[in-house]
Amino acid sequence: MSRRIRFTLCYDGTDYHGWQLQPGLATIQGTLENVLGEIEGSPVHVLGSGRTDAGVHALAQVAACDLTNPIPCPNLRKAMNRLLPPDIRVLDVQEAPPDFHPRFHAKSKTYEYRIWRGEICPPFERRYVYHFPYPINEQAFLDAAAVYVGEHDFSAFAAADPKDSLGLSKVRRIFSSQAFRHGELLIFRVCGSGFLKHMVRNLVGGLIEIARGNLTRQDLADLLLPGRNSKLGFAAPARGLFLTSVEYNFSPATSACARTVSWPIPQGSSSGEALP
């Protein structure tokens, strides 16, 4: 009998061409399917809660697959981590209902983007931050993050996607959007019902453009109006982006969007303050 397995994993996306399986290229999904296929003894298809782009990291990606192997969940976690490369780790494995789908059943996702503001970026942090030491109005960056909250058409913040021909809606709801400083890091955290291709990186790009004086807060708000054909045109690099959580039991009143999900904080950070 087949059983649905749900697992949570974290990964360093630097050396991968994103989540989605691509022939001849190293991807997170492909690596997982190879390992699970070895454990199962036959091909295994892995479902993910979303497709992270090339170079994007995850602290708590959720995935699922069907297995006939009766191996207990704790042993499966150990077996996967023994076979996986060290930049992918399985944190938790559990049985799930047969119809559980990590993407379609997700109620919200939270992403975090990290910008290193110091003049010198420590070499140990360079894979996980966008080094941007140039003079900007940081307060404008912090204040403008709230513009994204609410239900909007995010067409101006989405990269071209093959699915565009299907005419799917690009309206998404953002539950929480905030930015703050932590030592040398300028951090943007956003929680929403779903995200379009390159959307979070473009949201960060919009805040940087405001901080550089190239856009006003009203300009940013205007890009969220329905029917806008213009594109923002600046996506922050993938290396600073983390998928930090996927939630399945969500309500705005009990949202975990603002919880402390910021492990790991780069060791070069000069502040020991707890994150919000």
N, C-alpha and C positions, 0 to 999 in steps of 0.2 A: 504494500500500500504506500502511495506517495504521501508525503507530509510537507506542508508549507513551513519553511524556516525563515525567520526574520533575524537579521543581524545588523549591528551598528558598527561602523568602522571609521577610522581616521586615516588620512594619508597626506603625504607630501607630494603635491602634484607637479613638481618641477620637471621631472623626467618623463612625464606622461602626456600624451596627446588628448587629454581630457578623459571624461568618463566613458563615453560611448565607444563601443566596439568598432574598430577600423582595421581592415585587413592589412597585415604587414607592419602595423604601428603598435607601440606599447600604449595600452589604455588601462584604466582601472577595471572596467567591466571585463575586458578580455583577460586580464591577469587573474581576476577572481574566478572566471569561468574555467580557465585552465586548471586552477588548483582544485576547485570543487569537482571538476570532471575526473581528476585523478583520484579523489576520495570516493566518488560515486562509482567509478568504473565505466561511465558512459557520459555523453555530453550533458551539460547543465546550463540552462539559461538563467541569467541573473537579472532581476528587475531592480531599478534604482529609483530613489525618490526624486531625482532630477539629474540633468546632465551638466556637470561642471566642465568649464572650458579647459583647454590646454593650459597648464601652469597654475590652475586654481587648486587650493588646498581644502581639506575638510577635517573638521574636528569631530563631527558626528553625522556622517552620511548614513542613511538607512537604506537597506537593500533586502531582497527576498529571493528565494529560489525554492524549487521542489526537489526533494530527495527521497529515495526509497531506502537508502542506507539507514539502519536503525541506530547509528552512533548517537549517544547522548549529547545534548547541546554543549555542556562544558567540555567534553572531549573533542567535539567538532571545532570549537573555538581554538583549542590547543593545536589541533591538527592543521587548521588553516594557518595559524600564525607560524607554525613550524615550516610550512611550505611556501608561504608568501615572502616576497622580498621585504627587507626591513623598513622600507618607506610606506608600507601598507600594514596596518594593524587592525585586527578584529577585536572590538572592545566587549561585545555582548552578543550572545546567540540565544534565541528562544523559539519555542513553537508558536505558530500563528494560525489563525483561522484559515481554512482553505482558500477563501476569496480575498485574503488580505493583499492589497496592492500598495507598495510604499509611495507611489506617486499619487494615484487617484484618491487615496484615503487621507493624504496629508492635509491638515487644516491651515498650517502656516509654516514658514521657513524663516530662519534668521541668518543673515550674512554680516560679516564684519570686514572692513577694509582698513589696512594699516599703512600710514604714511610716516616715514622716518624724516624728521625735520632737522636733525643735527647736521652740522657741516660735514662730518665724516660718518659714514655708515659702517658699523662694525662688519667685518667679513662674515661673521657667523649669523648675521641677520639678513644679509642681502637677498637671500632666496625667498624671504617671507614679508618683505616690505617694499614699498615704492619710495625710493630715496628722492626727496624733493626738498632741498635745503634753501630754496630761493625765497626772497622776501615776498610775503603775501599778507593779506588782512585775515588773520586766523579767526578773529571774532566774527567776521562776515561769514566765513565757512561754518562756524558753529551755529550761528543764528539761522542760516538758510536751510539747514537740514530739515527743519519742521515743515518746509513748503511741500515736501513729498507726502505728508500724511493725508490719508483719505483715499477715495476712489477716483482714479484718473485714467485717462488714455495716455499710456506711456509709449506711444508710437515713436515720438521724437528721441526716445532713449533706448530704442531697440535696434540691434544690428540686423541686416538683411538675413532672412531665414528661408530655406526652401518651402516651409509651411505657409509662407506669406500668400502663395497662390490659392490657398484654401479659404482665404478671407476670414480667418479666425480673429476674434476680438482681442485687442491689445489693452483692454481695460483691466487694471489690477487694483487691489485694495492694499494700501500700506497701513498697518496698525501702529507701527512705531518707527520713528526715524530720528536719530540723535547723533551728535558728534561731541567729542570731548578730547582733552589733552591728557596724556599720561606719560610723564617724563619727556623723552624725545619723540614720542609717538603722537600723531594726530589720528584719532580713530573715528570711523564712521560705522554705525551699526543700524541695520534696517531689518524690520520684520514685516512680512507681507503674506498675502494669500498665495502668491506665485510670482515668478519673475521671468521676463523675456530674455532672449539671447543678448548677452553683454549688458543687460539692463543695470545691474548694480555698478559695474565699472563706469557706465555713462552717468549714473547718478553722482558718483564721486567726481567725475569729470566736470559736471555742472557746478558743483560746489567749489572746485578748484578755479574754474573760470570766474566765479563770483569773487573769490579771494584774490584773484589777480586783477580784478577791476574790469574784466572784459564783458561781464554780464551783470545786470542788476537782479535783485531778488524778484522784481516784477517780470523781468525777461524769463527767468526760470519758471515762474508760475504760468506765464503765457504758453510755454512749451507743453504744458499739461492740458491745454484746452482741446476739446474734441475737434477733429478735422485738420489738425496742424500737419502739414506735409514736410516741414523743415526737420532736419536732424541736428542733434547737438554737435556731433562731429569730433568729440574728444572722449575717448574711453581710457580710463586709467589702466596701467599694465596689470596683467593677470596675477602676477606674483604676490601682490599685496592682499588678495581676496581669499577669505575663508568662509566655507559653509559651516556655521557653528551649531545649528540645531534644526531638527524637523519635528514638528508637533502634530499629534494625532488627536489629542483631546484638548481642544482650544476654545476659549471664549475670551473676549476682550477684558472681562472683569478679572480673569485669573491668568492673564497672558504671561508667559515666561519669556517674552521677547526681550525684556530688559534684565534678565538674570545674568549673573556673572558666568559667562561662557567663554572667557577670554584666555584660557590656557592654550598654548604657552605664551607668556609675555616675554619678549626678547630680553636676554640677560643684560644687554647694554642699556636698558632703560634706567634712568637716573632716579626714578621715583619709586618709593615702596608703598604708595597709596593703594588701597583696595579699589578695584574698578566698580563702577555702578552696576 
